[in-house]
Amino acid sequence: MMGPAHSLSGAAAWLGVGAAVAAAGHAMPWPVLVVGALICAGAALAPDLDHKAATISRSFGPVSRGLCEVIDKISYAVYKATKKRGDPRRSGGHRTLTHTWLWAVLIGAGASLLAMTGGRWAVLGILFVHMVLAVEGLLWRMARVSSDVLVWLLGATSAWILADILNKPGNGADWLFTDPGQEYLWLGLPIVLGALVHDIGDALTVSGCPILWPIPIGRKRWYPLGPPKAMRFRAGSWVEVKVLMPVFMVLGGLGGLGALGVI
């Protein structure tokens, strides 16, 4: 999938979670719903940090481009070190390590630990990165014609405002994890969900996605999970743009209304 579809699917997924927990009698505070949807939309772009042409790899200038090269090399090294006889030869690390459930869990857990122990500036950093990515993904047409600095300013301003809102009593800093010292521990959840939604989206394309690594399937450890080939599509095709993206918007809208108790 392309960046806009990934971001829309991420936001829709978190809004769906909000609707589900509301139906179960544990409604999210509205700031958690909004912030979580934006984080999930941004996190749904993050697995493509192993590809130099991806949105995330160019979103933060030389920093993200340099990190992309490092992640690509690490991913390729892990692929070569762990592949089985049935796995094909590769020349790079795209759609390997960062496109697995294990990576999603580790990144989410790391963000939760950082948010819980790093204080306000750690929370602001996590929010800033994901707000920038959310702008790049959800408002991609406007982001393309704007300078990077303007997008960064919008991300920084949004992060500062949202952090202040969350920090007010009852607004969700301690949502789900209520013991003292566990504020913002939940921030890792939309990051995990966004990464997994990205992987599932890529699994629908012609190349599939090795979501289950390191669990071996047959003669492959990097098995490209996906539906039957007749049901797959190419990234950026009309199926993605004309069918899936509108579906994600409708589902996200319904999820949001359900989470807020409107329907």
C-alpha positions in Angstrom: 0.0 0.0 0.0 0.9 3.6 -0.4 1.3 6.1 2.5 -2.2 7.7 2.5 -3.9 4.3 2.5 -1.7 3.1 5.4 -2.4 6.2 7.4 -6.2 6.1 6.8 -6.2 2.4 7.8 -4.3 3.1 11.0 -6.6 5.9 12.1 -9.7 3.8 11.2 -8.2 0.9 13.3 -7.8 3.0 16.4 -11.3 4.5 16.0 -12.6 1.0 15.7 -10.9 0.0 18.9 -12.5 3.1 20.5 -15.9 1.9 19.4 -15.2 -1.6 20.7 -14.2 -0.6 24.2 -17.1 1.9 24.4 -19.5 -1.0 23.5 -17.8 -3.0 26.3 -18.5 -0.2 28.8 -15.0 1.3 29.0 -15.2 4.3 26.8 -12.0 6.2 26.0 -11.7 9.8 27.0 -12.0 11.8 23.8 -8.4 13.0 23.9 -7.2 9.4 24.0 -9.4 8.7 21.0 -8.1 11.6 19.0 -4.4 11.3 20.0 -4.5 7.5 19.6 -6.0 7.8 16.1 -3.3 10.3 15.0 -0.5 8.3 16.5 -1.8 5.1 14.9 -2.1 7.0 11.5 1.6 8.0 11.9 2.8 4.7 13.1 1.1 3.0 10.1 3.9 4.6 8.0 6.8 3.6 10.2 7.5 0.1 9.0 8.6 1.6 5.6 11.6 3.2 7.3 13.6 0.4 5.5 12.8 2.0 2.1 14.5 5.2 0.9 11.6 6.4 -1.2 9.0 5.9 1.6 7.2 8.9 3.2 8.8 8.3 6.6 12.3 8.2 5.1 12.0 11.7 3.8 9.8 13.2 6.5 12.6 14.3 8.8 15.3 15.3 6.3 18.8 14.0 6.7 17.9 12.3 10.1 15.3 10.0 8.6 17.3 9.4 5.5 20.3 8.3 7.5 18.2 6.2 9.8 16.6 4.6 6.7 20.0 3.4 5.5 20.9 2.0 8.9 17.5 0.2 9.2 17.8 -1.2 5.7 21.2 -2.6 6.4 20.2 -4.1 9.8 17.1 -5.6 8.2 19.1 -7.2 5.4 21.6 -8.6 7.8 18.9 -10.2 9.9 17.3 -11.6 6.8 20.5 -13.2 5.6 21.3 -14.6 9.1 17.9 -16.2 9.6 16.6 -17.2 6.2 15.9 -20.8 5.4 16.5 -22.6 2.1 13.1 -21.8 0.7 13.5 -18.0 1.2 14.6 -16.2 -1.9 17.8 -14.2 -2.3 17.4 -10.5 -1.7 19.5 -7.3 -2.4 18.0 -5.2 0.4 16.0 -5.3 3.6 12.7 -3.8 2.5 9.6 -5.7 3.8 11.6 -7.9 6.1 12.4 -7.1 9.8 10.3 -3.9 10.1 7.3 -5.7 8.6 6.9 -8.3 11.4 4.8 -8.7 14.5 7.9 -8.9 16.6 9.2 -5.5 15.4 5.7 -3.9 16.0 5.7 -5.2 19.6 9.2 -4.2 20.3 8.8 -0.6 19.0 5.5 -0.2 20.8 7.0 -1.5 24.1 10.0 0.8 23.7 7.7 3.8 23.2 5.7 2.9 26.2 8.7 2.5 28.4 10.1 5.8 27.1 6.9 7.7 27.7 6.5 6.2 31.2 10.1 6.9 32.4 11.2 9.9 30.2 8.8 12.5 31.4 7.1 15.3 29.5 9.8 15.7 26.9 9.8 12.0 26.0 6.0 12.2 25.5 6.4 15.3 23.4 9.0 13.6 21.3 6.8 10.6 20.6 3.8 12.8 19.8 5.9 15.1 17.5 7.2 12.2 15.4 3.8 10.7 15.0 2.0 14.0 14.4 4.4 14.8 11.6 3.8 11.4 10.0 0.1 11.7 10.5 0.2 15.1 8.6 2.3 13.5 5.8 -0.1 10.6 5.5 -3.5 12.0 6.1 -2.9 15.4 4.5 -0.5 14.2 1.9 -1.7 16.5 -0.9 -1.1 19.6 1.2 2.1 18.2 2.8 3.6 17.7 -0.7 3.3 21.3 -1.6 4.4 22.6 1.9 8.0 22.9 3.1 9.3 20.4 5.6 9.7 23.2 8.1 6.0 24.0 8.0 5.0 20.4 8.5 7.5 20.1 11.4 6.0 23.3 13.0 2.5 21.9 12.6 3.6 18.6 14.2 5.4 20.3 17.1 2.4 22.6 17.8 0.0 19.7 17.7 2.2 17.7 20.0 2.5 20.5 22.5 -1.3 21.2 22.6 -2.3 17.5 22.7 0.2 16.8 25.5 -1.3 19.6 27.6 -4.8 18.4 27.0 -3.9 14.8 27.9 -2.2 15.9 31.1 -5.3 17.4 32.6 -7.2 15.3 35.1 -9.6 12.8 33.5 -8.3 13.4 30.0 -6.4 10.2 29.6 -2.8 10.4 30.7 -3.5 7.4 32.9 -6.0 5.7 30.6 -6.0 1.9 31.0 -3.0 1.8 33.3 -4.0 3.7 36.4 -1.2 2.9 39.0 1.1 5.8 40.0 4.0 6.2 37.6 2.1 4.5 34.7 1.0 7.7 33.0 1.3 7.5 29.2 2.1 3.8 29.3 -0.8 3.3 26.8 1.0 5.4 24.1 2.7 2.2 22.8 -0.6 0.6 21.9 -1.6 2.7 18.9 2.1 2.3 17.7 1.8 -1.5 17.8 -1.6 -1.4 16.1 -0.4 1.0 13.4 2.5 -1.1 12.5 0.4 -4.3 12.4 -2.2 -2.6 10.3 0.6 -1.5 7.9 1.8 -5.1 7.7 -1.7 -6.4 7.0 -2.2 -3.8 4.3 1.0 -4.9 2.6 0.0 -8.5 2.9 -2.9 -7.7 0.6 -0.5 -6.6 -2.2 1.1 -8.9 -4.8 4.3 -9.3 -2.7 2.7 -10.3 0.5 4.3 -9.6 3.9 6.4 -11.7 6.3 4.3 -10.7 9.4 4.8 -14.0 11.3 8.6 -13.9 11.3 10.5 -15.6 13.0 7.9 -18.4 13.0 8.8 -20.7 10.1 6.2 -21.9 7.6 7.2 -24.8 5.5 10.6 -24.2 4.0 10.5 -20.5 4.6 11.1 -18.4 7.7 10.2 -15.2 5.9 6.9 -16.5 4.4 5.1 -13.7 2.5 1.7 -14.0 4.2 -1.3 -12.9 2.1 -4.7 -13.9 0.6 -4.8 -16.0 -2.6 -2.9 -14.3 -5.4 -6.1 -13.6 -7.4 -7.3 -11.4 -4.5 -4.1 -9.3 -4.3 -3.5 -5.9 -5.9 -0.5 -3.7 -6.7 0.3 -0.8 -4.4 -1.2 2.4 -5.7 -3.7 0.6 -8.0 -7.3 1.6 -8.5 -8.4 -1.0 -5.9 -6.4 0.9 -3.2 -7.4 4.4 -4.3 -11.0 3.9 -5.4 -12.1 1.1 -3.1 -10.0 0.7 0.1 -9.4 4.3 0.9 -13.1 5.3 0.8 -13.9 2.1 2.9 -11.3 3.1 5.5 -12.8 6.6 5.7 -16.3 5.2 6.2 -15.2 2.7 8.8 -13.2 5.3 10.6 -16.1 7.7 10.7 -18.4 4.9 12.0 -15.8 3.9 14.6 -15.4 7.5 15.8 -19.2 7.9 16.2 -19.4 4.6 18.0 -16.5 5.5 20.3 -18.2 8.8 21.2 -21.5 7.2 21.8 -23.3 8.9 19.0 -24.3 5.6 17.4 
